Amino acid sequence: MSDRSTRRQAMSLAGGFILTLTAWAETAQAQPITPSAPFWDALLLETATQGDIWQRLRDNFQWQVDTQEPRVQEWIDYYRRRPGNITAIAEQARPWLYWVISELERRDMPAELALLPFIESAYDPAARHPGGATGMWQLMPGTGDALGLRRDWWYDGRLDVIASTKAALDYLQQQADRWYDGDIELALAAYNAGPGRVNQARREAVARGEPGDYWHLDLPNQTMDYVPKLLALSRLIAKPSRYGIALPSIPNQAVFARVSVDGQFELARVADLANVSLSRLKALNPGLLRDSTLPDDSPDLLIPRAAKESITEALREQSRVTARWTRYRVRSGDSLSALASRYSVPVSTLRRQNNLRSDVIRIGQLLRIPIEGDSDVLASADQGDQQVVQVRAGDSLSRIAARHDVSTDDLIRWNRLDTDQYLQPGQRLTLYSQ
């Protein structure tokens, strides 16, 4: 299957699953949902054999009685007409399924929940919706903050598969325990529509003399379809041959290992030490926004499982990142917000990195400021004025470069852009003029 075909199939399935993803897939600037080729080597899609990850998933299904609901059958019929779409997203789930299923087993939660990212993001950890939902579990900023996920200039926990999976499952368990006596189906409805809307629908159902379970609630269409889609998927995966589904054979074993990182390291350097491609390492660690581990309290770094022993020892012997900071002495007229704008850094990051309790700074005070870019970028910053621009809908690198009289090569170099990725409306780019 070509990359273009895989991308088209994955986006088609996502559009069929949920309205928010339909809007996302139809947005011109949305990032494509596609496996990170050449992240994973191309694999022949074939019917899975006994003992692989799919059998483990089936063994832990808990809701198959509910697959007889009429709304579930409607979605079974819908998806069985598009078997290639399910195959495409199943392949994209390859790096993550083992860990997600293990986490569900640890919590004694239904294994069907491992299929929720099929609906939310097509199992793309870097998925971003224009409305703000982000990551494999499509968490909104406020929800992520409430769940304790770190989100700053260096890192977004919603993009970190380990952190976001734990947060999403915590959220489902909290909703189930707080409102629904452990009913995960109602918790899923609340995950999609919010507990206020679900609780109101339950009150209305009881007033009509009907049960207050998920199947008797009057909810927005997207939420009415949310659990049926999940259960339809589980039914197709429970009996793939019956429905003409060819699941990729995925071994029942971990794909990645977690390595504790003491200090800040460039991902490019770690990739060299681990003898893996930088694109593969970045795909395993999408929460790291600046192509390095964090300067403080960095989460575990995910690396290919086979490289764990060699990389752990090698990291101990390597020097940390030293070229990603600059020192700035405050001058008359400076403010923290102006410096944040000049260096394209959030004010909150400057406060935290300099142990500031407020935005007040003093003339002569020495500040530590994180800097993106290589020595050429820093030289450009010293020789010219810096300007930060926001990407508009429909913008391209060539259009931005022409508008500001710079070259596209400079734009890519200054901002360390991956030319395979789409620009996003609202994305900030730094330019330098001589």
C-alpha positions in Angstrom: 0.0 0.0 0.0 1.4 3.4 -0.9 1.8 6.2 1.7 -0.8 8.2 -0.2 -3.2 5.3 -0.3 -2.7 4.6 3.4 -3.2 8.3 4.3 -6.4 8.5 2.2 -7.8 5.3 3.9 -7.0 6.4 7.4 -8.5 9.8 6.9 -11.6 8.2 5.4 -12.1 6.1 8.4 -11.5 9.0 10.8 -14.1 11.0 8.9 -16.6 8.2 9.3 -16.0 7.9 13.0 -16.7 11.3 14.5 -17.8 14.7 13.4 -14.9 16.6 14.9 -12.5 14.4 12.9 -14.5 15.1 9.8 -14.0 18.8 10.2 -10.4 18.2 10.9 -9.8 16.0 7.9 -11.5 18.5 5.6 -9.5 21.4 6.9 -6.8 22.2 4.3 -4.1 22.8 6.8 -4.8 19.7 9.0 -1.9 17.4 9.4 -2.4 14.2 7.4 -3.3 11.0 9.3 -0.6 8.7 8.0 1.9 6.2 9.4 5.3 7.9 9.9 7.0 6.4 6.9 9.8 5.5 6.9 9.1 5.3 10.7 7.9 1.7 10.4 9.2 -0.5 7.6 6.5 -1.4 5.1 4.7 -4.6 6.2 2.6 -7.0 4.2 -1.0 -6.8 5.5 -2.2 -10.2 6.2 -4.8 -11.9 8.5 -3.5 -11.9 12.0 -2.6 -15.3 13.5 -3.4 -16.7 17.0 -1.2 -15.4 19.8 -0.6 -11.9 18.3 -1.8 -8.6 19.8 -5.3 -9.0 18.4 -5.9 -12.3 20.2 -4.8 -10.7 23.4 -7.2 -7.9 22.8 -10.1 -10.2 22.1 -9.4 -12.2 25.2 -10.0 -9.1 27.3 -13.2 -7.8 25.6 -16.0 -7.3 28.2 -18.9 -5.7 26.3 -19.7 -8.1 23.5 -23.3 -8.6 24.7 -23.9 -4.9 23.8 -22.8 -5.5 20.2 -26.3 -6.8 19.6 -27.7 -3.3 19.9 -29.3 -2.1 16.6 -27.2 1.1 16.6 -24.1 -1.1 16.8 -25.3 -3.2 13.9 -25.7 -0.1 11.7 -22.0 0.7 12.2 -20.9 -2.8 11.7 -22.6 -2.7 8.3 -21.0 0.7 7.6 -17.5 -0.4 8.4 -17.7 -3.9 6.8 -18.2 -2.0 3.5 -14.8 -0.3 4.1 -12.5 -3.0 5.4 -9.4 -1.3 4.0 -9.9 1.7 6.2 -9.8 -0.4 9.4 -6.7 -2.2 8.2 -5.0 1.2 7.6 -5.6 2.5 11.1 -4.8 -0.9 12.6 -1.4 -0.6 11.0 -1.0 2.9 12.4 -1.7 1.5 15.9 1.2 -0.9 15.7 3.6 1.0 18.0 1.1 1.7 20.7 -1.4 -1.2 21.1 0.7 -3.4 23.3 1.3 -0.6 25.8 -2.3 0.6 25.8 -3.7 -2.9 26.3 -1.2 -3.5 29.1 -2.4 -0.3 30.8 -6.1 -1.4 30.5 -5.3 -4.8 31.9 -3.4 -3.2 34.9 -6.6 -1.2 35.6 -9.0 -4.0 34.9 -10.8 -1.9 32.4 -12.6 -3.2 29.2 -10.1 -3.9 26.4 -12.6 -2.3 24.0 -11.2 1.0 25.2 -8.0 0.3 23.3 -10.0 1.0 20.2 -11.1 4.5 21.3 -8.1 6.1 19.6 -9.3 4.6 16.3 -12.3 6.9 16.7 -10.6 9.9 18.2 -7.4 10.3 16.2 -7.0 7.3 13.9 -4.2 6.3 16.4 -2.1 9.3 15.4 -0.3 10.7 18.5 0.4 14.0 16.8 -3.2 14.5 15.7 -4.4 18.1 16.2 -8.0 19.4 15.7 -8.5 23.1 14.9 -10.9 23.3 17.9 -8.0 22.5 20.3 -8.3 18.8 20.9 -4.8 17.2 20.6 -3.1 13.9 20.7 -4.1 10.3 20.4 -6.9 10.7 22.9 -7.9 14.2 21.6 -7.7 16.0 24.9 -8.7 19.7 25.1 -6.2 22.1 26.7 -8.4 22.6 29.8 -9.0 18.9 30.3 -5.3 18.2 30.0 -4.4 20.9 32.5 -7.1 19.6 34.9 -5.6 16.1 34.6 -2.1 17.4 35.4 -0.5 17.1 32.0 2.3 19.5 31.5 1.9 21.9 28.6 4.5 24.5 27.8 7.1 25.7 25.2 9.2 22.5 25.6 6.5 19.8 25.9 2.8 19.0 25.5 1.7 16.0 27.6 -1.4 15.5 25.4 1.0 14.4 22.6 3.0 12.1 24.9 1.4 8.6 24.4 2.4 7.4 27.9 1.2 10.5 29.7 -2.0 11.1 27.7 -3.1 7.5 27.9 -2.8 7.5 31.6 -4.6 10.8 31.8 -7.5 9.7 29.5 -8.0 6.5 31.4 -7.9 8.4 34.7 -10.5 10.7 33.3 -12.8 7.9 32.2 -12.4 6.2 35.6 -13.1 9.4 37.5 -16.2 10.1 35.5 -17.5 6.5 35.9 -16.9 6.5 39.7 -18.1 10.0 40.4 -21.3 10.0 38.4 -22.2 6.6 37.0 -21.5 3.9 39.6 -18.7 2.5 37.5 -20.6 2.5 34.2 -17.9 3.0 31.6 -20.4 3.4 28.7 -21.9 6.5 30.4 -18.4 7.7 31.2 -17.5 7.4 27.5 -20.6 9.5 26.7 -19.4 12.1 29.2 -15.9 12.0 27.7 -17.4 13.0 24.4 -20.3 15.3 25.3 -19.4 16.4 28.9 -20.9 15.1 32.1 -23.4 18.0 32.4 -25.1 17.1 29.1 -25.1 13.3 29.9 -26.5 13.9 33.4 -29.3 16.1 32.0 -30.1 13.4 29.5 -30.4 10.8 32.3 -32.8 13.0 34.2 -34.9 13.4 31.1 -34.9 9.6 30.5 -36.0 8.9 34.1 -38.8 11.5 33.7 -40.0 9.6 30.7 -40.1 6.4 32.7 -37.1 4.9 30.9 -33.8 3.6 32.3 -30.9 6.0 32.7 -28.3 3.8 30.9 -26.5 4.9 27.8 -28.8 3.2 25.3 -31.9 5.1 26.4 -30.4 8.6 26.4 -31.2 11.4 24.0 -27.8 12.9 23.3 -26.2 14.9 20.4 -25.8 12.7 17.3 -22.0 12.5 17.7 -22.4 11.1 21.2 -25.3 8.8 20.2 -22.9 7.2 17.7 -19.8 7.2 20.0 -20.2 4.0 21.9 -21.9 2.1 19.0 -18.9 2.9 16.8 -16.5 1.6 19.5 -18.5 -1.6 19.9 -18.9 -2.1 16.2 -15.1 -1.9 15.8 -14.7 -4.5 18.6 -17.1 -6.8 16.9 -15.2 -6.6 13.6 -11.9 -7.2 15.3 -13.4 -10.1 17.4 -14.4 -11.9 14.1 -12.3 -10.3 11.3 -12.6 -13.2 8.8 -16.4 -13.1 9.1 -16.4 -9.5 8.1 -13.6 -9.6 5.5 -11.2 -7.6 7.6 -7.4 -8.2 7.1 -5.7 -7.1 10.3 -1.9 -6.6 10.1 -0.1 -9.2 12.1 1.3 -7.4 15.2 3.4 -9.5 17.7 2.2 -9.5 21.3 5.3 -7.7 22.5 6.6 -4.2 23.3 7.8 -2.1 20.5 9.5 0.6 22.5 11.4 0.8 25.8 11.4 3.7 28.3 14.7 5.3 29.3 15.2 7.7 32.2 17.0 10.8 31.0 19.1 12.8 33.4 19.6 16.2 31.8 18.8 17.6 28.4 19.9 15.9 25.2 19.3 16.7 21.5 17.1 14.0 19.9 19.4 14.0 16.9 22.3 13.0 19.1 20.2 10.3 20.8 19.2 9.0 17.4 22.8 8.7 16.4 23.7 6.8 19.7 20.7 4.5 19.3 21.5 3.9 15.6 17.9 4.8 14.6 16.5 7.5 12.4 15.7 10.8 13.8 12.2 10.6 12.3 11.6 7.3 14.2 12.7 8.7 17.5 10.6 11.9 17.1 7.6 9.7 16.2 8.0 7.8 19.4 8.3 11.1 21.4 5.8 13.6 19.8 5.4 15.4 23.1 8.9 16.8 22.9 8.3 20.0 20.9 11.8 21.3 20.6 13.7 18.3 19.3 15.3 17.7 22.7 14.5 16.2 26.1 13.5 18.8 28.7 15.9 20.9 30.7 14.3 19.8 34.0 12.1 16.8 35.1 12.1 15.3 31.6 9.7 12.4 31.1 11.1 9.0 30.1 12.4 8.9 26.6 10.9 6.3 24.3 13.3 4.4 22.2 13.1 1.2 20.1 13.2 -1.8 22.5 16.3 -3.3 21.0 18.3 -0.2 21.6 17.6 0.1 25.4 20.8 -1.3 26.8 23.2 0.5 24.5 21.5 3.8 24.7 21.2 3.8 28.5 25.0 3.4 28.9 25.8 5.8 26.1 23.6 8.6 27.5 25.6 8.5 30.8 28.8 9.3 28.9 27.4 12.1 26.7 27.5 15.8 27.4 24.2 17.5 27.8 22.7 20.2 25.6 24.5 23.5 26.1 23.7 25.5 23.0 20.0 26.0 23.5 20.2 28.9 25.9 21.3 32.4 25.8 21.9 34.9 28.6 20.4 38.3 28.4 21.0 41.4 30.6 17.9 43.4 31.1 18.1 47.0 29.7 16.0 50.1 30.2 12.6 49.7 28.5 12.6 45.9 28.5 9.7 43.9 29.8 9.2 40.2 30.2 6.4 40.1 27.6 8.6 42.0 25.1 11.5 39.6 25.6 9.1 36.6 25.3 7.9 38.0 21.9 11.5 38.7 20.7 12.7 35.2 21.5 9.4 33.4 20.6 9.1 32.0 24.1 6.0 32.1 26.3 6.2 34.4 29.3 5.4 31.5 31.6 8.6 29.7 30.3 10.7 32.8 31.1 9.2 33.0 34.6 9.8 29.3 35.3 13.4 29.2 33.9 14.4 32.3 35.9 12.5 31.5 39.1 10.4 34.7 38.8 7.3 35.1 41.0 5.9 37.8 38.7 6.6 39.5 35.4 8.7 42.3 37.1 12.3 42.4 35.9 15.1 44.9 36.9 17.6 46.7 34.7 20.9 44.8 34.9 19.2 41.5 35.8 20.6 38.5 33.9 18.0 36.2 32.4 18.3 32.7 31.0 16.4 32.4 27.8 15.8 29.2 25.7 16.8 29.6 22.1 15.7 27.5 19.1 18.1 27.0 16.1 21.7 26.3 15.3 24.7 28.7 15.2 23.6 30.1 11.9 20.3 31.1 13.4 21.9 32.7 16.4 24.3 34.6 14.1 21.3 35.9 12.1 19.6 36.9 15.4 22.7 38.9 16.4 23.0 40.6 12.9 19.4 41.5 12.3 16.0 42.2 13.7 13.8 39.3 14.7 10.2 39.1 13.7 7.5 36.6 14.7 4.7 36.0 12.2 1.6 33.8 12.5 0.6 31.4 9.7 -2.7 32.3 8.0 -5.2 29.9 6.6 -4.0 28.9 3.1 -0.4 30.0 3.7 2.6 28.1 2.3 6.3 28.5 3.0 6.8 30.1 -0.4 3.9 32.6 0.2 5.2 33.6 3.6 8.8 33.9 2.3 7.6 36.2 -0.6 5.5 38.3 1.7 8.5 39.0 4.0 11.3 39.1 1.4 13.2 36.0 2.7 14.0 32.7 1.2 12.1 29.5 1.9 15.4 27.8 2.8 15.9 30.4 5.5 12.4 29.9 6.8 13.0 26.2 7.1 16.4 26.6 8.7 15.4 29.3 11.2 12.4 27.3 12.4 13.7 23.8 12.0 10.7 22.9 9.9 10.0 19.4 8.6 9.0 19.9 4.9 6.8 16.8 5.1 4.5 18.5 7.6 1.7 21.0 6.9 1.8 24.5 8.3 -1.0 25.1 10.8 -3.1 28.3 11.0 -1.9 30.2 14.0 1.6 28.6 14.0 4.3 31.0 14.8 7.4 31.4 12.7 10.5 33.4 13.4 12.1 35.5 10.7 15.4 37.6 10.7 16.1 40.6 8.6 19.6 42.1 7.9 
